[in-house]
Amino acid sequence: MEKTQIGLLGFGTVGQGVLQILQSREDLHIAKVLVRHLENYQGVKAPLTDNADEILSDPDIDVVVEVMGGLHPAFDFITRALEQRKSVVTANKAVVARYGPELLALAREVRQSFLFEASVGGGIPVLDALANHLSTVPIHSVEGVVNGTTNFILDQMDQGMSFAQALERAQRLGFAEQDPSADIDGWDSARKLTILTGLAFHSWVAAEDGVVEGISRVDASHIHRMREMGLGLRLVARAERHPDSIGFVVAPAAYPLSHRYLALHGSQNAIGFLSEAGATWLEGPGAGGVATATSIVSDIQRIRRSVPDREPITLLPSFVDSVDDTYVVFMHDPERPLPEVPHILRSGPGFMVVPHKLAELEGMVQYRYRAK
Ligand SMILES: NC(=O)c1ccc[n+]([C@@H]2O[C@H](COP(=O)([O-])OP(=O)(O)OC[C@H]3O[C@@H](n4cnc5c(N)ncnc54)[C@H](OP(=O)(O)O)[C@@H]3O)[C@@H](O)[C@H]2O)c1
C-alpha cells in the first residue's frame, strides 16, 4: 500500500509533535511543511516551505493537517484543501467552533473527511468517544474542565498569589499566551464546548449565544474562603439539553475538594457525559505537542483506513435560535460573604451556581444551589 502523503500547515508545538510521531512510521509521510518565517527554522530537518500553494495545489498530497491556529488564513487554507479533494485534519478549535457546520458541509459535498479530534481535550480521544460510541444513546449533558491555563492560575492563587501574580507566572513559564484573554476570559473553553455540544446534541451553539464568564474576577480571597468551606474552584464548561433549548455556560464553579475536577492540575483535562447509559468520564492530557499530535495522527490513520467514497464522518449542522437555562457562578461582589453551603454540596458531586442574567438584572449577588 502506498504511503499517505501529508501536508503540514504549521510547525509549532503541535506540528513538531506530529513530525516526531511520524518519524517512525512507514505508512504516513510528511511531504511538505508550511511556516511563515523560514528564517526561524534554520537547521530544522523538515521539508519546509513558506508558500501554501506548494501544499494546497500539490496533487500528490492526500491529507492536509492544519496546526497553524487563528481563524485566517487557517479557514481559507482548509477550504482550499477540501476543494482540491484533500481530507483535512485540524487542531484549531477557533476555526471548528466558528466554521464547523460550513466545513463539514463542504467536506460532505466533496466526499472528503474533515476531522478535528485534537481541537477538544488535546490528547484525550473525546470526540471519537462522543461521535462513535456515546452517540448511540441520548446524551443529557456534557461538561468538563478543558483549559489548563486556568487550572494553573487557580492553583497558584490557592497557594497565595494574587490573580495578577499568578497570570504573570503562568506567562513566564509558558502556561499562558502573552495575550491570555482567550484562556482567562473563558472563550477557549467556550469554543471547545461549542464543538462538544455540536457532537452531543447535533446543534451548533455559538459561544457568543451562551453565558461565558472567565476567571479574571476571581480573587485569592475567594479561593481561601471557599477552601475553609471544603470547596475549590475550576473553570467549567457545561451544556445541557432541555426540551426546547440548550443550556450553555462556561464559568468558574465550586466543588467539594474531593471532586475529580480539583485533582486536575496544569494541562490535565476531564470531560464527562451524562447519557441514558449513565455517566462517562474521560481524563488526560488536554495539551502538549506530542499528546495533541496523538489525536492528529489518530485522525490521519482513520482517513487512511477509510473506504474510498464512503460517507465522510459528519454531524448535523442545525442551529438553536434561543439558548436559555444558562447557569453561572459567582462573585460579582467580592466583599459579600458566601452564604452557608448546603450539606449536599459538601458531600456530593454538586456545584454552586448563580443564574448570571438574574444577578445582573437585579443588580445584586444571588447565590443559588443546584445539585447535579
Ligand atoms: N499547543 C497545544 O498544546 C495545543 C493543544 C490543542 C490544540 N492546539 C491548537 O493547535 C494549533 C497550533 O497550536 P501550536 O501551539 O502548535 O501553535 P504554535 O506553536 O504557535 O505554532 C504555529 C505554527 O504555525 C505557523 N503559522 C502560523 N500562522 C501562519 C501563517 N499565516 N502562514 C504560515 N504558517 C503559519 C507558525 O509559523 P511561524 O513560526 O513561522 O510563525 C508556526 O510554525 C492551534 O489552533 C491551537 O489552538 C494546540
The ligand as an SDF file (V2000), in Angstrom:
LIG
                    3D

 48 52  0  0  0  0  0  0  0  0999 V2000
   -0.2090   23.6860   21.8550 N   0  0  0  0  0  0  0  0  0  0  0  0
   -1.0990   22.8000   22.3070 C   0  0  0  0  0  0  0  0  0  0  0  0
   -0.8870   22.0970   23.2830 O   0  0  0  0  0  0  0  0  0  0  0  0
   -2.4170   22.6520   21.5710 C   0  0  0  0  0  0  0  0  0  0  0  0
   -3.3640   21.7250   22.0350 C   0  0  0  0  0  0  0  0  0  0  0  0
   -4.5710   21.5550   21.3370 C   0  0  0  0  0  0  0  0  0  0  0  0
   -4.8160   22.3130   20.2080 C   0  0  0  0  0  0  0  0  0  0  0  0
   -3.8930   23.2260   19.7940 N   0  0  0  0  0  0  0  0  0  0  0  0
   -4.1750   24.0130   18.5870 C   0  0  0  0  0  0  0  0  0  0  0  0
   -3.2190   23.6610   17.5910 O   0  0  0  0  0  0  0  0  0  0  0  0
   -2.9520   24.7730   16.7650 C   0  0  0  0  0  0  0  0  0  0  0  0
   -1.4490   25.0320   16.7420 C   0  0  0  0  0  0  0  0  0  0  0  0
   -1.0080   25.3010   18.0570 O   0  0  0  0  0  0  0  0  0  0  0  0
    0.5670   25.3900   18.3920 P   0  0  0  0  0  0  0  0  0  0  0  0
    0.6300   25.5270   19.8730 O   0  0  0  0  0  0  0  0  0  0  0  0
    1.3050   24.2940   17.7200 O   0  0  0  0  0  0  0  0  0  0  0  0
    0.9310   26.8010   17.6970 O   0  0  0  0  0  0  0  0  0  0  0  0
    2.3740   27.4630   17.5670 P   0  0  0  0  0  0  0  0  0  0  0  0
    3.3650   26.7700   18.4110 O   0  0  0  0  0  0  0  0  0  0  0  0
    2.1760   28.9280   17.7220 O   0  0  0  0  0  0  0  0  0  0  0  0
    2.7760   27.1810   16.0260 O   0  0  0  0  0  0  0  0  0  0  0  0
    2.1140   27.7580   14.9510 C   0  0  0  0  0  0  0  0  0  0  0  0
    2.8400   27.3730   13.6520 C   0  0  0  0  0  0  0  0  0  0  0  0
    2.0150   27.7810   12.5610 O   0  0  0  0  0  0  0  0  0  0  0  0
    2.7990   28.6320   11.7040 C   0  0  0  0  0  0  0  0  0  0  0  0
    1.9120   29.6710   11.1780 N   0  0  0  0  0  0  0  0  0  0  0  0
    1.0770   30.4650   11.8770 C   0  0  0  0  0  0  0  0  0  0  0  0
    0.4200   31.2980   11.0600 N   0  0  0  0  0  0  0  0  0  0  0  0
    0.8770   31.0330    9.8220 C   0  0  0  0  0  0  0  0  0  0  0  0
    0.5910   31.5630    8.5350 C   0  0  0  0  0  0  0  0  0  0  0  0
   -0.2880   32.5720    8.3570 N   0  0  0  0  0  0  0  0  0  0  0  0
    1.2240   31.0470    7.4640 N   0  0  0  0  0  0  0  0  0  0  0  0
    2.1190   30.0330    7.6310 C   0  0  0  0  0  0  0  0  0  0  0  0
    2.4380   29.4940    8.8100 N   0  0  0  0  0  0  0  0  0  0  0  0
    1.8160   29.9890    9.8980 C   0  0  0  0  0  0  0  0  0  0  0  0
    3.8890   29.2190   12.5840 C   0  0  0  0  0  0  0  0  0  0  0  0
    4.9650   29.6100   11.7690 O   0  0  0  0  0  0  0  0  0  0  0  0
    5.9620   30.8020   12.2100 P   0  0  0  0  0  0  0  0  0  0  0  0
    6.6980   30.2870   13.4250 O   0  0  0  0  0  0  0  0  0  0  0  0
    6.8400   30.9840   11.0420 O   0  0  0  0  0  0  0  0  0  0  0  0
    5.0970   31.9790   12.5430 O   0  0  0  0  0  0  0  0  0  0  0  0
    4.2000   28.0260   13.4730 C   0  0  0  0  0  0  0  0  0  0  0  0
    5.0520   27.1430   12.8100 O   0  0  0  0  0  0  0  0  0  0  0  0
   -3.7920   25.9320   17.3270 C   0  0  0  0  0  0  0  0  0  0  0  0
   -5.0010   26.0060   16.6210 O   0  0  0  0  0  0  0  0  0  0  0  0
   -4.0470   25.5120   18.7660 C   0  0  0  0  0  0  0  0  0  0  0  0
   -5.2540   26.0490   19.2880 O   0  0  0  0  0  0  0  0  0  0  0  0
   -2.7020   23.4070   20.4460 C   0  0  0  0  0  0  0  0  0  0  0  0
  1  2  1  0
  2  3  2  0
  2  4  1  0
  4  5  1  0
  4 48  2  0
  5  6  2  0
  6  7  1  0
  7  8  2  0
  8  9  1  0
  8 48  1  0
  9 10  1  0
  9 46  1  0
 10 11  1  0
 11 12  1  0
 11 44  1  0
 12 13  1  0
 13 14  1  0
 14 15  2  0
 14 16  1  0
 14 17  1  0
 17 18  1  0
 18 19  2  0
 18 20  1  0
 18 21  1  0
 21 22  1  0
 22 23  1  0
 23 24  1  0
 23 42  1  0
 24 25  1  0
 25 26  1  0
 25 36  1  0
 26 27  1  0
 26 35  1  0
 27 28  2  0
 28 29  1  0
 29 30  1  0
 29 35  2  0
 30 31  1  0
 30 32  2  0
 32 33  1  0
 33 34  2  0
 34 35  1  0
 36 37  1  0
 36 42  1  0
 37 38  1  0
 38 39  2  0
 38 40  1  0
 38 41  1  0
 42 43  1  0
 44 45  1  0
 44 46  1  0
 46 47  1  0
M  CHG  2   8   1  16  -1
M  END
$$$$
